[in-house]
Amino acid sequence: MAPVPNGFLNASREVDLRSDTVTKPTAEMRTAMANAEVDDDVLGADPTVSKLQQQMAKILGKEAGLFVPSGTMGNLIAVLVHCEVRGSEVIVGSESHIHHYEQGGISTLGGVHSRTVPNQEDGTMDLHKLEEAIRHVYDIHYPVTRLICLENTQARCGGRCITAEYTDKVGELAKSYGVKLHIDGARIFNASTALGVPPETLVRAADTVSVCLSKGLAAPVGTVLVGSNEFIEKARRLRKALGGGMRQVGILAAAGLLALDMVGRLGEDHRNARLLAEGLNAIDGLSVDLANVDTNIVMVDVDHGLGAEELHKALKEHGILCLYEGHNRIRVVTHYQITEDDVHYALACFQAIGRKKHVD
């Protein structure tokens, strides 16, 4: 580990490990946004967003794509299109973003009932439990299962990668019961990078996929939802009803096109996350399950007297920003604005704050 810098506790340096959503657009993105060719996308005429949608659909092996403002809207549209009949049921993981962080919008806005299956440590759901959760026998007491949702990478499980083999099995299961499969692929390119597998392979079993541009890919805004031509036609109509129809949206899409060039450097974020995880795990009072560090997310359990909440506050005072997860846990996430030197500096701060607490 790097030595603790002299007087570092009074330094003004900031290392922002809260999330890869904090990434700022690159200079090239800002230039492209300023010079983007635009038109009215609600009328289907914006050439830059059309290019982005087509390119993302091609990368993921689907027929068409639709740019939406956020991953939450992308997932909401996917669920509502697949579950057009009110009272339909969607099966989601207990630790999924849809279940925890999207305000129950599928229920509030779409009348869709969610049924959870526990996520395992590796981010998957047990296939037997998943099958048992499908309401395949018609009974007037039950909602009708019409959709299964997976998340790749699985964020609350620590950015775990879901393999193509597992996803294919879920796809086969869904198809056997006449159920659709949607993948929340907010960080699908992280999974592709870590597994060394083309993204198209990871989502070949899925009917639809949502992919975020504003996390590790550093675009300021946006998600692209992909699927069949028929699905995207319905999704475009629903996007308008939800307030997501935008006019000269090519200004945002221009950054999204350049965001695709960031995929090739995601491995650097993963290496920095591994370096950070190993360093944190070596500090007394902190523990990281290194087997669970697949990509750029690191979950840190705090076992010393300071406590996770106090440690989170102490780190913030000295420019190390992270997320307090509760239950004696904090989360740190690497991204393109975090260098190897930043990792060493953050580790030194963690170590020094822990040492100071021990002395106190």
Long-range contacts (C-beta under 8 A, 24 or more apart in sequence): 1-279, 1-282, 1-344, 1-347, 1-348, 1-351, 2-344, 2-345, 2-347, 2-348, 3-348, 4-348, 4-351, 4-352, 5-345, 5-348, 8-318, 8-345, 8-348, 8-349, 8-352, 9-318, 9-349, 9-352, 11-318, 11-319, 12-319, 13-319, 13-345, 14-319, 14-320, 14-321, 15-319, 15-320, 15-321, 15-338, 15-342, 15-345, 15-346, 15-349, 16-321, 16-337, 16-338, 17-276, 17-320, 17-321, 17-322, 17-332, 17-333, 17-334, 17-338, 17-346, 18-321, 18-322, 18-323, 18-333, 19-215, 19-323, 19-333, 19-335, 20-187, 20-215, 20-216, 20-269, 20-296, 20-333, 20-334, 20-335, 21-214, 21-215, 22-335, 22-337, 23-214, 23-215, 23-216, 23-217, 23-218, 23-335, 23-336, 23-337, 24-218, 24-220, 24-337, 25-218, 25-219, 25-220, 25-255, 26-218, 26-258, 28-258, 29-218, 29-219, 29-220, 29-254, 29-255, 29-258, 29-259, 30-255, 32-254, 32-255, 32-257, 32-258, 33-251, 33-252, 33-254, 33-255, 35-254, 36-250, 36-251, 36-253, 36-254, 37-250, 38-248, 38-249, 38-250, 38-251, 39-248, 39-250, 40-247, 40-248, 41-67, 41-245, 41-246, 41-247, 41-248, 41-249, 41-250, 42-240, 42-245, 42-246, 42-247, 46-247, 46-248, 46-249, 46-250, 46-253, 47-250, 48-249, 48-250, 48-251, 48-253, 48-254, 48-257, 49-249, 49-250, 49-252, 49-253, 51-253, 51-257, 52-224, 52-253, 52-256, 52-257, 53-224, 55-257, 55-260, 56-211, 56-224, 56-226, 56-260, 57-224, 57-226, 59-199, 59-200, 59-260, 60-185, 60-188, 60-199, 60-200, 60-203, 60-209, 60-211, 60-226, 61-200, 61-203, 61-204, 62-203, 62-208, 62-209, 62-226, 62-227, 62-228, 63-227, 63-228, 63-229, 63-232, 64-226, 64-227, 64-228, 64-229, 64-231, 64-232, 65-224, 65-225, 65-226, 65-232, 66-224, 66-225, 66-226, 66-232, 66-235, 66-236, 66-239, 67-222, 67-223, 67-224, 67-249, 67-252, 67-253, 67-256, 68-210, 68-222, 68-223, 68-224, 68-225, 68-239, 68-244, 69-221, 69-222, 69-223, 69-244, 69-246, 70-221, 70-222, 70-223, 71-97, 71-184, 71-186, 71-210, 71-212, 71-223, 72-101, 72-102, 72-105, 73-223, 73-239, 73-242, 73-244, 74-210, 74-223, 74-224, 74-225, 75-102, 75-106, 75-149, 75-182, 75-184, 75-210, 76-102, 76-105, 76-106, 76-109, 76-110, 76-242, 77-225, 77-235, 77-238, 77-239, 77-242, 77-244, 78-149, 78-182, 78-208, 78-210, 78-225, 78-227, 78-235, 79-106, 79-110, 79-112, 79-147, 79-149, 79-182, 80-106, 80-109, 80-110, 80-112, 80-238, 81-208, 81-231, 81-234, 81-235, 81-238, 82-146, 82-147, 82-180, 82-182, 82-207, 82-208, 83-110, 83-112, 83-146, 83-147, 85-144, 85-146, 86-110, 86-111, 86-112, 87-111, 87-112, 87-113, 87-143, 87-144, 88-112, 88-113, 88-143, 88-144, 88-145, 88-146, 88-147, 89-113, 89-114, 89-115, 89-135, 89-142, 89-143, 89-144, 89-145, 89-146, 89-147, 90-114, 90-115, 90-145, 90-146, 90-147, 90-148, 90-149, 91-115, 91-116, 91-117, 91-130, 91-133, 91-134, 91-145, 91-147, 91-148, 91-149, 92-116, 92-117, 92-149, 93-117, 93-118, 93-119, 93-123, 93-125, 93-149, 93-150, 93-151, 93-154, 94-118, 94-119, 95-119, 95-123, 95-154, 95-156, 95-157, 96-149, 96-151, 96-154, 96-156, 96-184, 97-151, 97-155, 97-156, 97-184, 97-186, 98-149, 98-151, 98-184, 100-156, 109-242, 113-143, 115-145, 119-154, 119-156, 119-157, 120-157, 121-157, 121-160, 121-292, 122-157, 122-160, 122-292, 123-151, 123-152, 123-153, 123-154, 123-157, 123-160, 123-161, 123-162, 124-154, 124-162, 124-166, 125-150, 125-170, 127-169, 127-170, 127-173, 130-170, 130-173, 131-173, 134-173, 134-177, 134-179, 136-177, 145-177, 145-179, 146-179, 146-180, 147-179, 147-180, 147-181, 147-182, 148-173, 148-174, 148-179, 148-180, 148-181, 148-182, 149-181, 149-182, 149-183, 149-184, 150-181, 150-182, 150-183, 150-184, 150-206, 151-183, 151-184, 151-185, 151-186, 152-183, 152-184, 152-185, 152-187, 152-188, 152-191, 152-202, 153-186, 153-187, 153-188, 153-190, 153-191, 153-194, 153-294, 153-295, 153-297, 155-186, 155-187, 155-297, 157-292, 158-289, 158-292, 158-293, 158-294, 158-297, 158-298, 158-299, 159-187, 159-190, 159-273, 159-293, 159-294, 159-295, 159-296, 159-297, 159-333, 160-292, 160-294, 160-295, 161-190, 161-191, 161-194, 161-195, 161-294, 161-295, 162-191, 162-202, 163-195, 163-197, 163-202, 164-195, 164-197, 164-201, 164-202, 164-204, 164-205, 167-202, 167-203, 167-204, 167-205, 167-206, 168-204, 168-205, 170-205, 171-204, 171-205, 171-206, 172-205, 180-207, 180-208, 181-205, 181-206, 181-207, 181-208, 182-206, 182-207, 182-208, 182-209, 182-210, 183-208, 183-209, 183-210, 184-210, 185-209, 185-210, 185-211, 185-212, 186-210, 186-211, 186-212, 186-215, 186-223, 187-212, 187-215, 187-216, 187-295, 187-296, 189-216, 189-217, 189-263, 189-266, 190-216, 190-266, 190-269, 190-270, 190-295, 190-296, 191-294, 191-295, 192-263, 193-263, 193-266, 193-267, 193-270, 193-295, 194-267, 194-270, 194-294, 194-295, 207-231, 213-255, 213-256, 213-259, 214-259, 215-335, 216-262, 216-266, 216-269, 216-296, 216-335, 216-336, 217-259, 217-260, 217-262, 217-263, 218-259, 218-262, 218-335, 218-336, 219-252, 219-255, 219-256, 219-258, 219-259, 220-252, 220-255, 221-252, 221-255, 222-252, 222-253, 222-255, 222-256, 224-256, 262-336, 265-336, 266-295, 266-296, 268-336, 269-295, 269-296, 269-334, 269-335, 269-336, 269-338, 270-294, 270-295, 270-296, 270-334, 272-296, 272-334, 272-338, 272-339, 272-340, 272-342, 272-343, 273-297, 273-298, 273-332, 273-333, 273-334, 275-340, 275-343, 276-332, 276-334, 276-343, 276-346, 276-347, 279-343, 279-344, 279-347, 279-350, 280-332, 280-347, 280-350, 283-347, 283-350, 283-351, 283-354, 284-354, 284-358, 285-354, 286-350, 286-354, 296-333, 296-334, 296-335, 297-331, 297-332, 297-333, 298-331, 298-332, 298-333, 298-334, 299-325, 299-329, 299-330, 299-331, 300-329, 300-330, 300-331, 300-332, 301-328, 301-329, 302-328, 302-329, 302-330, 303-328, 304-354, 304-357, 304-358, 305-357, 306-353, 306-354, 306-357, 311-350, 311-353, 311-354, 314-353, 315-349, 315-350, 315-353, 318-349, 318-353, 319-349, 320-346, 320-349, 320-350
